[in-house]
Amino acid sequence: MKKIILLSFLIYKIAAVSAQEKIEIKLTSTSPSASLQQELGSATIKIAYSRPLVRDRKIFGELVPFDKLWRTGASDCTTFTTDEDIIFGDTTLKTGSYSIFTIPSKNEWTIIVNTDTSLHGENGYDEKKDVFRFKVPIAQIQNFYETFTIEINDINSKGEGFLKILWENTMIKIPVKSKADANTMALIDTNLIKKTSQDPMLLFQAANYYSITKRDSKQAISWLLEAEKLDTDNFYYPNLRQKLAADLKDYRNAINAAKKAIEIAERTKMRGAEKLKVKIKEWELALKDVQ
């Protein structure tokens, strides 16, 4: 009997302690923090910001007033970091970390790049610390963005893209560009255009870069022919040449280059010969159709 009474007492005490425990309901953030990292050409860009929600509110012109400084997000100021000099808008932005503020208006936004990354919202903002300002037009889009979004997109092979700010049905596009393309073109200009290079790999790399960035295919083919004279056993030189010639619909030279690539591939036991043979048949048919 004593054991039953003791057990009942212990159960009562445990229940009493449990009843006194506080139950805490944790709310999710209405402006969750976010970060993104994007390679752009040879630069790496990082952005940290908060993402407020629409929540059935009218955003631009009401929650975010027109013609007033805005933190471009929520909570702490939005920060933008680049590990090398880039073109932001149409101005060079030096390596470093910055805050991004904006002044939204009905038809355009003022984009502000500032050196102070420690601010909470607009509090303490000092215009004297601005690096530069510029204006961009707004675009009304069909897609509705419930969550404030910043992204870097539409990136091409030259290291160009757009930083996009999207919320509600509004989009802002800021051109951003790595200096990698300009640096590469300067190297090509110095070593291949102003003087003749005797380095077959450099000639190939220049031709390949022209191919990737959709530049002068005839110039690229010229470099490849020079590379093939200097190194007669490299499969990749005629292989790229056949592609460029085919793009120009110069099928006779494409066939010539492909046959040379096939000869090297078969002699050195490389893959790729069979696909090139199929292409040659297609080009021969295309030439017959022209005749």
C-alpha positions as CSV (number, residue, x, y, z in Angstrom):
1,M,0.0,0.0,0.0
2,K,2.8,2.4,0.9
3,K,4.4,1.7,-2.5
4,I,1.2,2.6,-4.3
5,I,0.9,5.9,-2.3
6,L,4.5,6.8,-3.1
7,L,4.1,6.1,-6.8
8,S,1.0,8.2,-6.9
9,F,2.8,11.0,-5.2
10,L,5.7,10.9,-7.7
11,I,3.3,10.9,-10.6
12,Y,1.5,13.9,-9.1
13,K,4.8,15.8,-8.7
14,I,5.9,15.1,-12.2
15,A,2.6,16.3,-13.6
16,A,2.8,19.5,-11.5
17,V,6.3,20.3,-12.7
18,S,5.3,19.7,-16.3
19,A,2.3,21.9,-15.9
20,Q,4.6,24.7,-14.7
21,E,6.9,24.5,-17.8
22,K,6.5,27.4,-20.2
23,I,5.5,26.7,-23.7
24,E,7.2,29.0,-26.2
25,I,5.9,29.5,-29.8
26,K,8.7,30.7,-32.0
27,L,7.6,32.9,-34.9
28,T,9.2,32.8,-38.3
29,S,10.8,36.1,-39.4
30,T,8.7,38.3,-41.6
31,S,11.9,39.6,-43.2
32,P,14.2,36.5,-43.4
33,S,17.9,37.2,-44.0
34,A,19.5,36.0,-47.2
35,S,22.9,36.0,-48.9
36,L,24.1,35.2,-52.4
37,Q,27.4,34.7,-54.0
38,Q,27.9,34.9,-57.7
39,E,30.9,34.5,-60.0
40,L,30.9,37.1,-62.7
41,G,33.7,36.8,-65.2
42,S,36.8,36.7,-62.9
43,A,35.0,38.5,-60.0
44,T,33.1,37.0,-57.1
45,I,30.3,39.1,-55.8
46,K,28.5,38.6,-52.5
47,I,25.3,40.3,-51.4
48,A,23.7,40.1,-47.9
49,Y,20.2,41.5,-47.3
50,S,16.8,40.9,-45.6
51,R,13.7,39.9,-47.5
52,P,10.5,41.5,-46.3
53,L,7.2,40.1,-47.5
54,V,4.3,41.9,-49.2
55,R,1.6,40.5,-46.8
56,D,-1.3,42.1,-48.6
57,R,0.2,45.6,-48.4
58,K,0.8,48.2,-51.1
59,I,4.5,48.4,-51.3
60,F,5.9,51.2,-53.6
61,G,4.4,54.6,-52.9
62,E,3.0,53.5,-49.5
63,L,5.0,51.1,-47.4
64,V,8.1,52.2,-49.3
65,P,7.4,55.9,-49.9
66,F,8.4,57.5,-53.2
67,D,11.3,59.9,-53.3
68,K,12.7,58.9,-49.9
69,L,15.9,57.1,-48.9
70,W,15.3,53.3,-48.5
71,R,17.5,50.6,-47.0
72,T,16.6,48.4,-50.0
73,G,15.3,45.6,-47.9
74,A,14.7,45.3,-44.2
75,S,16.6,45.2,-40.9
76,D,20.3,46.0,-41.5
77,C,21.4,47.8,-44.7
78,T,22.0,45.7,-47.8
79,T,25.7,45.0,-48.4
80,F,27.5,44.3,-51.6
81,T,31.1,42.9,-51.8
82,T,33.3,42.4,-54.8
83,D,36.8,40.8,-54.7
84,E,38.0,42.8,-57.7
85,D,37.2,46.0,-59.6
86,I,34.0,45.8,-61.6
87,I,31.7,48.1,-63.6
88,F,28.6,48.8,-61.6
89,G,26.0,50.7,-63.6
90,D,28.4,52.5,-65.9
91,T,31.0,53.4,-63.2
92,T,34.1,51.5,-61.9
93,L,33.5,50.1,-58.4
94,K,36.7,49.3,-56.6
95,T,37.4,46.1,-54.7
96,G,35.7,46.2,-51.3
97,S,32.4,46.1,-49.4
98,Y,29.6,48.7,-49.7
99,S,26.1,49.3,-48.7
100,I,23.4,49.7,-51.3
101,F,20.6,52.3,-50.7
102,T,17.9,53.4,-53.1
103,I,15.5,56.3,-53.6
104,P,12.4,54.8,-55.4
105,S,10.3,57.1,-57.6
106,K,7.3,56.4,-59.8
107,N,9.3,56.0,-63.0
108,E,13.0,55.5,-61.9
109,W,15.1,54.7,-58.9
110,T,18.2,56.4,-57.7
111,I,20.9,53.8,-56.8
112,I,23.3,54.8,-54.1
113,V,26.6,53.0,-53.3
114,N,27.9,54.0,-49.8
115,T,31.0,52.9,-47.9
116,D,29.3,52.4,-44.5
117,T,28.2,48.8,-44.1
118,S,27.5,48.9,-40.4
119,L,24.1,50.7,-40.5
120,H,20.7,49.4,-39.3
121,G,18.4,50.5,-42.0
122,E,18.8,54.2,-42.9
123,N,19.8,55.2,-39.4
124,G,23.1,57.0,-39.4
125,Y,23.3,57.2,-43.2
126,D,25.8,59.9,-44.3
127,E,25.6,61.2,-47.9
128,K,29.3,62.2,-47.6
129,K,30.2,58.5,-47.6
130,D,28.5,57.9,-51.0
131,V,30.8,56.5,-53.6
132,F,28.5,57.4,-56.4
133,R,24.8,57.6,-57.4
134,F,23.0,56.9,-60.7
135,K,19.5,56.4,-61.9
136,V,17.8,53.4,-63.6
137,P,14.3,53.1,-65.0
138,I,11.7,50.7,-63.4
139,A,10.0,47.9,-65.3
140,Q,6.5,46.6,-64.4
141,I,6.5,42.8,-64.7
142,Q,3.7,40.2,-64.8
143,N,5.3,37.9,-62.2
144,F,4.3,38.9,-58.7
145,Y,7.1,38.7,-56.1
146,E,5.7,38.3,-52.6
147,T,9.2,38.2,-51.2
148,F,11.7,41.1,-51.8
149,T,14.4,39.6,-54.0
150,I,17.9,40.6,-55.2
151,E,19.6,38.4,-57.8
152,I,22.4,38.6,-60.3
153,N,21.3,37.0,-63.6
154,D,21.4,37.1,-67.4
155,I,25.2,36.5,-67.2
156,N,27.0,36.1,-70.5
157,S,30.4,34.7,-71.5
158,K,32.0,38.2,-71.4
159,G,31.3,38.4,-67.7
160,E,28.3,40.8,-68.1
161,G,25.1,40.5,-66.3
162,F,22.4,42.4,-64.4
163,L,21.8,42.9,-60.7
164,K,18.0,42.7,-60.4
165,I,15.8,44.1,-57.6
166,L,12.3,42.5,-57.6
167,W,9.3,43.1,-55.4
168,E,5.6,43.2,-56.0
169,N,5.4,43.7,-59.8
170,T,8.4,46.0,-60.0
171,M,11.8,45.2,-61.3
172,I,15.0,47.3,-61.4
173,K,18.0,46.1,-63.6
174,I,21.5,47.4,-62.9
175,P,24.2,46.4,-65.4
176,V,27.2,44.8,-63.7
177,K,30.4,43.7,-65.6
178,S,33.6,42.1,-64.7
179,K,36.8,43.6,-66.2
180,A,38.0,40.2,-67.3
181,D,36.8,40.6,-70.9
182,A,38.5,44.0,-71.2
183,N,41.7,42.5,-69.7
184,T,41.6,39.5,-72.1
185,M,41.0,41.6,-75.1
186,A,43.9,43.9,-74.1
187,L,46.2,40.8,-73.9
188,I,45.0,39.6,-77.3
189,D,45.5,43.0,-78.8
190,T,49.1,43.3,-77.4
191,N,50.3,39.8,-78.2
192,L,48.4,38.7,-81.4
193,I,47.0,41.8,-83.2
194,K,49.9,44.2,-82.7
195,K,52.5,41.5,-83.1
196,T,52.5,38.0,-84.4
197,S,52.7,35.3,-81.7
198,Q,54.7,32.1,-82.2
199,D,52.9,30.4,-79.4
200,P,50.3,27.9,-80.8
201,M,48.5,27.5,-77.5
202,L,48.1,31.3,-77.1
203,L,46.7,31.5,-80.7
204,F,44.3,28.7,-79.9
205,Q,43.2,30.3,-76.7
206,A,42.5,33.6,-78.5
207,A,40.5,31.8,-81.2
208,N,38.6,29.9,-78.5
209,Y,37.8,33.1,-76.6
210,Y,36.6,34.7,-79.8
211,S,34.4,31.7,-80.4
212,I,32.9,31.7,-76.9
213,T,32.2,35.4,-76.9
214,K,30.8,35.5,-80.4
215,R,33.5,37.7,-82.0
216,D,35.1,37.7,-85.4
217,S,35.1,34.0,-86.5
218,K,37.3,34.7,-89.6
219,Q,40.0,36.2,-87.3
220,A,39.8,33.2,-85.0
221,I,40.1,30.8,-88.0
222,S,43.2,32.7,-89.1
223,W,44.8,32.2,-85.7
224,L,44.0,28.5,-85.7
225,L,45.6,28.1,-89.1
226,E,48.8,29.7,-87.7
227,A,48.6,27.4,-84.6
228,E,48.3,24.3,-86.9
229,K,51.5,25.3,-88.7
230,L,53.3,25.6,-85.5
231,D,51.9,22.4,-83.9
232,T,50.7,19.9,-86.5
233,D,49.6,17.2,-84.1
234,N,47.1,19.0,-81.9
235,F,43.5,17.7,-82.5
236,Y,41.9,20.7,-80.9
237,Y,43.1,23.3,-83.4
238,P,41.4,21.9,-86.5
239,N,38.5,20.7,-84.4
240,L,37.7,24.3,-83.4
241,R,38.3,25.5,-86.9
242,Q,35.7,23.1,-88.3
243,K,33.2,24.4,-85.9
244,L,33.9,28.1,-86.7
245,A,33.8,27.4,-90.5
246,A,30.5,25.5,-90.1
247,D,29.0,28.4,-88.1
248,L,29.9,30.6,-91.1
249,K,28.3,28.1,-93.4
250,D,31.7,27.7,-95.1
251,Y,31.2,23.9,-95.5
252,R,34.2,23.3,-97.8
253,N,36.7,24.6,-95.2
254,A,34.7,22.9,-92.4
255,I,35.1,19.6,-94.2
256,N,38.8,20.3,-94.7
257,A,39.3,21.1,-91.0
258,A,37.2,18.1,-89.9
259,K,39.2,15.7,-92.1
260,K,42.5,17.0,-90.5
261,A,41.0,16.6,-87.0
262,I,39.9,13.0,-87.9
263,E,43.4,12.1,-89.1
264,I,45.0,13.3,-85.9
265,A,42.3,11.6,-83.7
266,E,42.7,8.3,-85.4
267,R,46.4,8.4,-85.3
268,T,46.6,9.4,-81.7
269,K,43.6,7.2,-80.6
270,M,41.5,10.1,-79.5
271,R,37.7,10.2,-79.4
272,G,35.7,12.4,-81.7
273,A,36.4,11.1,-85.1
274,E,33.0,9.3,-85.6
275,K,31.0,12.5,-84.8
276,L,33.1,14.5,-87.2
277,K,32.5,11.9,-90.0
278,V,28.7,12.3,-89.5
279,K,29.1,16.1,-89.7
280,I,31.1,15.8,-93.0
281,K,28.3,13.8,-94.6
282,E,25.8,16.5,-93.5
283,W,28.0,19.3,-95.0
284,E,28.5,17.4,-98.2
285,L,24.7,17.1,-98.6
286,A,24.4,20.8,-97.8
287,L,26.9,21.6,-100.6
288,K,25.0,19.4,-103.1
289,D,21.8,21.2,-102.3
290,V,23.5,24.6,-103.0
291,Q,24.7,23.2,-106.4
